[in-house]
Amino acid sequence: METGDWGADKRRIWGLEPYYDPGRAIQIHEAIKGLKIKTVIDMACGVGIVAESLAWVIPGHFTQFDIEEYPEWEFLKIKPTKADLFQFIKEDTKFDLVLMLNSYRNWDEEPRKEFNGWLKRNAKYFITSYEGENPVCDNWSVIGKDVKGHSLKLYTL
């Protein structure tokens, strides 16, 4: 997929105008500009707009999935798949960047621990909006805010 700019991105994503909010994608892009990112996965991607937006400005391989299917997926160039996250993490698959912007903060401690183990084995960087106790690791920074005012955090694993 060729890369472009944020303005061109909005014109290309027809049918997603109600969901188009490049704010999170722009904050993520600014935070990872100097990092070597070639593979990205957005887990629990929802309508898929964040990874879709990032793919226009970051060359690389993008994957995204959610446990639900959304009709908006038909408009995306990076087609998400329907998948269960806890089935997915049973196998180790390496990614430079893992995104999970909302779901992670809603889990109980045990599922979060299981996922954190997978993250530490498989990711270089992780971005989420989790603000609770027991972060993934001690090496993190706030890179912005999501639409609900939660801090977006970049973890270096």
Secondary structure, 3 states (H helix, E strand, C coil): CCCCCHHHHHHHCCCCCCCCCCHHHHHHHHHHCCCCCCEEEEECCCCCHHHHHHHCCCCCEEEEEECCCCHHHHHCCCCCEECCHHHHCCCCCCEEEEEECCHHHHCCHHHHHHHHHHHHHHEEEEEECCCCCCCCCCCEEEEEECCCCCEEEEEEC
